[in-house]
Amino acid sequence: MARPIRETPILSGDDARRFVELMNTPRPETPEQKARRKAAYETVKKMFVKA
């Protein structure tokens, strides 16, 4: 039998500020990483096309 899912903790104070700042700051991405990500997206997109 599966264990129950615990509640998600609520962030407050400095932890909340750091989290918001991290979410609002995009991570740098090299052109190679961007190309790999787009290629993977296109591959998955083709998997879901209805014939």
Biopython code that builds the backbone (N, CA, C, O; Angstrom):
import numpy as np
from Bio.PDB.StructureBuilder import StructureBuilder

atoms = [
    (1, "MET", "N", (0.845, -1.178, 0.000)),
    (1, "MET", "CA", (0.000, 0.000, 0.000)),
    (1, "MET", "C", (0.893, 1.245, 0.000)),
    (1, "MET", "O", (1.914, 1.282, 0.686)),
    (2, "ALA", "N", (0.508, 2.243, -0.758)),
    (2, "ALA", "CA", (1.305, 3.458, -0.883)),
    (2, "ALA", "C", (1.214, 4.305, 0.382)),
    (2, "ALA", "O", (0.211, 4.302, 1.096)),
    (3, "ARG", "N", (2.297, 5.025, 0.626)),
    (3, "ARG", "CA", (2.298, 5.943, 1.771)),
    (3, "ARG", "C", (1.552, 7.211, 1.401)),
    (3, "ARG", "O", (1.558, 7.605, 0.234)),
    (4, "PRO", "N", (0.912, 7.859, 2.358)),
    (4, "PRO", "CA", (0.203, 9.103, 2.046)),
    (4, "PRO", "C", (1.179, 10.213, 1.655)),
    (4, "PRO", "O", (2.327, 10.230, 2.098)),
    (5, "ILE", "N", (0.711, 11.128, 0.829)),
    (5, "ILE", "CA", (1.531, 12.249, 0.381)),
    (5, "ILE", "C", (1.532, 13.310, 1.476)),
    (5, "ILE", "O", (0.480, 13.708, 1.976)),
    (6, "ARG", "N", (2.733, 13.760, 1.840)),
    (6, "ARG", "CA", (2.843, 14.787, 2.877)),
    (6, "ARG", "C", (2.487, 16.145, 2.309)),
    (6, "ARG", "O", (2.568, 16.363, 1.100)),
    (7, "GLU", "N", (2.091, 17.059, 3.181)),
    (7, "GLU", "CA", (1.775, 18.419, 2.762)),
    (7, "GLU", "C", (3.045, 19.123, 2.300)),
    (7, "GLU", "O", (4.137, 18.855, 2.801)),
    (8, "THR", "N", (2.886, 20.027, 1.336)),
    (8, "THR", "CA", (4.014, 20.812, 0.844)),
    (8, "THR", "C", (4.318, 21.909, 1.868)),
    (8, "THR", "O", (3.415, 22.633, 2.288)),
    (9, "PRO", "N", (5.583, 22.034, 2.269)),
    (9, "PRO", "CA", (5.897, 23.086, 3.238)),
    (9, "PRO", "C", (5.723, 24.480, 2.622)),
    (9, "PRO", "O", (5.927, 24.675, 1.424)),
    (10, "ILE", "N", (5.351, 25.422, 3.450)),
    (10, "ILE", "CA", (5.161, 26.802, 3.009)),
    (10, "ILE", "C", (6.422, 27.587, 3.327)),
    (10, "ILE", "O", (6.905, 27.576, 4.460)),
    (11, "LEU", "N", (6.951, 28.268, 2.316)),
    (11, "LEU", "CA", (8.154, 29.074, 2.518)),
    (11, "LEU", "C", (7.776, 30.429, 3.103)),
    (11, "LEU", "O", (6.729, 30.996, 2.790)),
    (12, "SER", "N", (8.655, 30.926, 3.956)),
    (12, "SER", "CA", (8.436, 32.261, 4.518)),
    (12, "SER", "C", (9.784, 32.909, 4.788)),
    (12, "SER", "O", (10.810, 32.231, 4.850)),
    (13, "GLY", "N", (9.774, 34.221, 4.948)),
    (13, "GLY", "CA", (10.990, 34.947, 5.293)),
    (13, "GLY", "C", (12.022, 34.924, 4.180)),
    (13, "GLY", "O", (11.694, 35.061, 3.002)),
    (14, "ASP", "N", (13.300, 34.744, 4.585)),
    (14, "ASP", "CA", (14.409, 34.763, 3.625)),
    (14, "ASP", "C", (14.308, 33.634, 2.600)),
    (14, "ASP", "O", (14.674, 33.815, 1.438)),
    (15, "ASP", "N", (13.813, 32.474, 3.024)),
    (15, "ASP", "CA", (13.665, 31.358, 2.087)),
    (15, "ASP", "C", (12.704, 31.729, 0.958)),
    (15, "ASP", "O", (12.964, 31.424, -0.206)),
    (16, "ALA", "N", (11.603, 32.381, 1.299)),
    (16, "ALA", "CA", (10.622, 32.782, 0.289)),
    (16, "ALA", "C", (11.213, 33.820, -0.660)),
    (16, "ALA", "O", (10.998, 33.747, -1.870)),
    (17, "ARG", "N", (11.953, 34.783, -0.121)),
    (17, "ARG", "CA", (12.565, 35.816, -0.975)),
    (17, "ARG", "C", (13.578, 35.195, -1.937)),
    (17, "ARG", "O", (13.607, 35.541, -3.118)),
    (18, "ARG", "N", (14.405, 34.281, -1.435)),
    (18, "ARG", "CA", (15.393, 33.619, -2.303)),
    (18, "ARG", "C", (14.704, 32.802, -3.386)),
    (18, "ARG", "O", (15.149, 32.789, -4.534)),
    (19, "PHE", "N", (13.614, 32.117, -3.026)),
    (19, "PHE", "CA", (12.889, 31.304, -3.999)),
    (19, "PHE", "C", (12.310, 32.178, -5.104)),
    (19, "PHE", "O", (12.443, 31.851, -6.283)),
    (20, "VAL", "N", (11.673, 33.278, -4.740)),
    (20, "VAL", "CA", (11.082, 34.180, -5.743)),
    (20, "VAL", "C", (12.171, 34.757, -6.630)),
    (20, "VAL", "O", (12.005, 34.836, -7.847)),
    (21, "GLU", "N", (13.279, 35.158, -6.035)),
    (21, "GLU", "CA", (14.383, 35.705, -6.831)),
    (21, "GLU", "C", (14.921, 34.661, -7.809)),
    (21, "GLU", "O", (15.206, 34.975, -8.965)),
    (22, "LEU", "N", (15.058, 33.429, -7.345)),
    (22, "LEU", "CA", (15.540, 32.350, -8.203)),
    (22, "LEU", "C", (14.573, 32.081, -9.356)),
    (22, "LEU", "O", (15.009, 31.846, -10.483)),
    (23, "MET", "N", (13.276, 32.114, -9.089)),
    (23, "MET", "CA", (12.276, 31.853, -10.128)),
    (23, "MET", "C", (12.211, 32.993, -11.143)),
    (23, "MET", "O", (11.885, 32.762, -12.308)),
    (24, "ASN", "N", (12.516, 34.221, -10.715)),
    (24, "ASN", "CA", (12.444, 35.373, -11.619)),
    (24, "ASN", "C", (13.736, 35.610, -12.390)),
    (24, "ASN", "O", (13.778, 36.472, -13.267)),
    (25, "THR", "N", (14.788, 34.862, -12.078)),
    (25, "THR", "CA", (16.067, 35.031, -12.747)),
    (25, "THR", "C", (16.312, 33.820, -13.652)),
    (25, "THR", "O", (16.562, 32.723, -13.153)),
    (26, "PRO", "N", (16.244, 34.001, -14.968)),
    (26, "PRO", "CA", (16.465, 32.855, -15.857)),
    (26, "PRO", "C", (17.917, 32.378, -15.793)),
    (26, "PRO", "O", (18.842, 33.180, -15.667)),
    (27, "ARG", "N", (18.097, 31.073, -15.882)),
    (27, "ARG", "CA", (19.450, 30.521, -15.887)),
    (27, "ARG", "C", (20.073, 30.729, -17.261)),
    (27, "ARG", "O", (19.384, 30.623, -18.275)),
    (28, "PRO", "N", (21.369, 31.024, -17.303)),
    (28, "PRO", "CA", (22.022, 31.189, -18.610)),
    (28, "PRO", "C", (22.021, 29.863, -19.378)),
    (28, "PRO", "O", (22.194, 28.792, -18.796)),
    (29, "GLU", "N", (21.825, 29.959, -20.678)),
    (29, "GLU", "CA", (21.755, 28.765, -21.517)),
    (29, "GLU", "C", (22.640, 28.974, -22.743)),
    (29, "GLU", "O", (22.499, 29.967, -23.457)),
    (30, "THR", "N", (23.552, 28.034, -22.981)),
    (30, "THR", "CA", (24.419, 28.147, -24.145)),
    (30, "THR", "C", (23.619, 27.800, -25.403)),
    (30, "THR", "O", (22.588, 27.134, -25.310)),
    (31, "PRO", "N", (24.076, 28.241, -26.571)),
    (31, "PRO", "CA", (23.374, 27.893, -27.813)),
    (31, "PRO", "C", (23.278, 26.371, -28.011)),
    (31, "PRO", "O", (22.284, 25.884, -28.549)),
    (32, "GLU", "N", (24.300, 25.619, -27.582)),
    (32, "GLU", "CA", (24.263, 24.164, -27.720)),
    (32, "GLU", "C", (23.175, 23.562, -26.840)),
    (32, "GLU", "O", (22.459, 22.656, -27.266)),
    (33, "GLN", "N", (23.050, 24.064, -25.617)),
    (33, "GLN", "CA", (22.015, 23.564, -24.722)),
    (33, "GLN", "C", (20.628, 23.896, -25.271)),
    (33, "GLN", "O", (19.711, 23.079, -25.187)),
    (34, "LYS", "N", (20.481, 25.082, -25.825)),
    (34, "LYS", "CA", (19.202, 25.495, -26.391)),
    (34, "LYS", "C", (18.834, 24.605, -27.578)),
    (34, "LYS", "O", (17.680, 24.198, -27.716)),
    (35, "ALA", "N", (19.799, 24.306, -28.423)),
    (35, "ALA", "CA", (19.546, 23.442, -29.586)),
    (35, "ALA", "C", (19.155, 22.030, -29.143)),
    (35, "ALA", "O", (18.247, 21.431, -29.718)),
    (36, "ARG", "N", (19.839, 21.497, -28.123)),
    (36, "ARG", "CA", (19.495, 20.162, -27.608)),
    (36, "ARG", "C", (18.080, 20.136, -27.039)),
    (36, "ARG", "O", (17.325, 19.190, -27.262)),
    (37, "ARG", "N", (17.731, 21.200, -26.293)),
    (37, "ARG", "CA", (16.401, 21.270, -25.688)),
    (37, "ARG", "C", (15.325, 21.337, -26.770)),
    (37, "ARG", "O", (14.303, 20.658, -26.673)),
    (38, "LYS", "N", (15.552, 22.154, -27.798)),
    (38, "LYS", "CA", (14.571, 22.275, -28.877)),
    (38, "LYS", "C", (14.444, 20.978, -29.669)),
    (38, "LYS", "O", (13.345, 20.598, -30.071)),
    (39, "ALA", "N", (15.572, 20.298, -29.893)),
    (39, "ALA", "CA", (15.534, 19.017, -30.611)),
    (39, "ALA", "C", (14.752, 17.984, -29.813)),
    (39, "ALA", "O", (13.965, 17.228, -30.383)),
    (40, "ALA", "N", (14.960, 17.944, -28.511)),
    (40, "ALA", "CA", (14.226, 16.999, -27.658)),
    (40, "ALA", "C", (12.733, 17.324, -27.681)),
    (40, "ALA", "O", (11.899, 16.421, -27.732)),
    (41, "TYR", "N", (12.401, 18.608, -27.645)),
    (41, "TYR", "CA", (10.993, 19.028, -27.696)),
    (41, "TYR", "C", (10.351, 18.580, -29.006)),
    (41, "TYR", "O", (9.243, 18.045, -29.005)),
    (42, "GLU", "N", (11.037, 18.796, -30.112)),
    (42, "GLU", "CA", (10.487, 18.398, -31.410)),
    (42, "GLU", "C", (10.298, 16.885, -31.493)),
    (42, "GLU", "O", (9.310, 16.414, -32.057)),
    (43, "THR", "N", (11.228, 16.130, -30.941)),
    (43, "THR", "CA", (11.112, 14.669, -30.942)),
    (43, "THR", "C", (9.881, 14.229, -30.170)),
    (43, "THR", "O", (9.119, 13.386, -30.644)),
    (44, "VAL", "N", (9.682, 14.785, -29.001)),
    (44, "VAL", "CA", (8.520, 14.422, -28.186)),
    (44, "VAL", "C", (7.235, 14.879, -28.855)),
    (44, "VAL", "O", (6.222, 14.182, -28.805)),
    (45, "LYS", "N", (7.274, 16.052, -29.480)),
    (45, "LYS", "CA", (6.086, 16.568, -30.159)),
    (45, "LYS", "C", (5.657, 15.619, -31.290)),
    (45, "LYS", "O", (4.464, 15.400, -31.502)),
    (46, "LYS", "N", (6.631, 15.062, -32.009)),
    (46, "LYS", "CA", (6.318, 14.122, -33.097)),
    (46, "LYS", "C", (5.693, 12.834, -32.550)),
    (46, "LYS", "O", (4.901, 12.185, -33.233)),
    (47, "MET", "N", (6.050, 12.474, -31.333)),
    (47, "MET", "CA", (5.511, 11.243, -30.729)),
    (47, "MET", "C", (4.005, 11.371, -30.474)),
    (47, "MET", "O", (3.298, 10.364, -30.443)),
    (48, "PHE", "N", (3.514, 12.596, -30.291)),
    (48, "PHE", "CA", (2.130, 12.787, -29.922)),
    (48, "PHE", "C", (1.236, 13.228, -31.082)),
    (48, "PHE", "O", (0.070, 13.565, -30.876)),
    (49, "VAL", "N", (1.774, 13.227, -32.282)),
    (49, "VAL", "CA", (0.978, 13.597, -33.449)),
    (49, "VAL", "C", (0.038, 12.445, -33.774)),
    (49, "VAL", "O", (0.458, 11.291, -33.855)),
    (50, "LYS", "N", (-1.240, 12.771, -33.960)),
    (50, "LYS", "CA", (-2.214, 11.742, -34.302)),
    (50, "LYS", "C", (-2.112, 11.418, -35.785)),
    (50, "LYS", "O", (-2.070, 12.314, -36.628)),
    (51, "ALA", "N", (-2.072, 10.149, -36.085)),
    (51, "ALA", "CA", (-1.958, 9.723, -37.480)),
    (51, "ALA", "C", (-3.296, 9.633, -38.144)),
    (51, "ALA", "O", (-3.379, 9.287, -39.323)),
]
sb = StructureBuilder()
sb.init_structure("model")
sb.init_model(0)
sb.init_chain("A")
sb.init_seg("    ")
for serial, (resi, resn, name, xyz) in enumerate(atoms, 1):
    if name == "N":
        sb.init_residue(resn, " ", resi, " ")
    sb.init_atom(name, np.array(xyz, "f"), 0.0, 1.0, " ", f" {name:<3s}", serial, name[0])
structure = sb.get_structure()
